[in-house]
Amino acid sequence: MKHEGKAQQAAFKIVGASFLLLLAIFAAGFVGKVLGGIIVAAATALLAVWIIFILFTLYFFRDPTPQVPSGRDLIVSPAHGTVDCIDETTVREFGDEKCKRISIFLNVFNVHVQQSPVSGKVTYLKHTSGLFINAMKADSALHNENVLIAFEPSGKPNEKIGIRLIAGLIARRIIPWVGVGDDIAAGERISLIQFGSRVDVYLPVHYKIRAKLGDKTVGGETVLAAKE
């Protein structure tokens, strides 16, 4: 009979299509289960890394309040770190005037907020673009991005104290919080360098250095030098 069996063929086609759909659903479920486990494991690992990152970031950006020492003509450390260079040099921006230098290296575990070394007025601030070589090298100031800040100590209009905030291999941002003309107190927060760096302190030659190589400094507290 004409068209006999076509209904059954249509039924078989529908059954076959539904069977293929069912197989696809089972396959998708299996793949999803496998990938889901991988995704969950990866997400868990990423969450753990993120939590560690949060804890380290909060630790890195800690900002203790210094106990500023009392006394006249003291130069307190502007940075937390290790004194690894004490010498004499010249500063081009200050007319190549000879001065004493104390250089402090900051590793990634040091506090990275800087304090004013003296009470007085900010008289100079200059940002210089540069490289990002390892700040463990004392001469990195010659090549790396840096910010030079000069202070006129209170009551000493003819004196100049300078610090240079130096970026390093990891430190890629220097954020000054002061500007020219600002009056500041010794130990006052003045800047932030992010993730490992160096700070150079420039002093008139008649200042007596109290710091020694290898000293661990506390910003706003450790006395680096005093006027003779």
Protein Blocks (a to p, Z undefined) as FASTA:
>chain_A
ZZihklmmmmmmmmmmmmmmmmmmmmmmmmmmmmmmmmmmmmmmmmmmmmmmmmmmmmmm
gccdddddedehiacdfbdcddfbdcddddfknoopacddddddddfkbcfbdcdfbgcd
dfbdcddddddddfkbmklmmmmccdddddddehiakbccdddddddfklmcdcdfbdeh
iacdehiafbdceeiiaddddddfkbccfbdehiacdehkacfbdcZZ
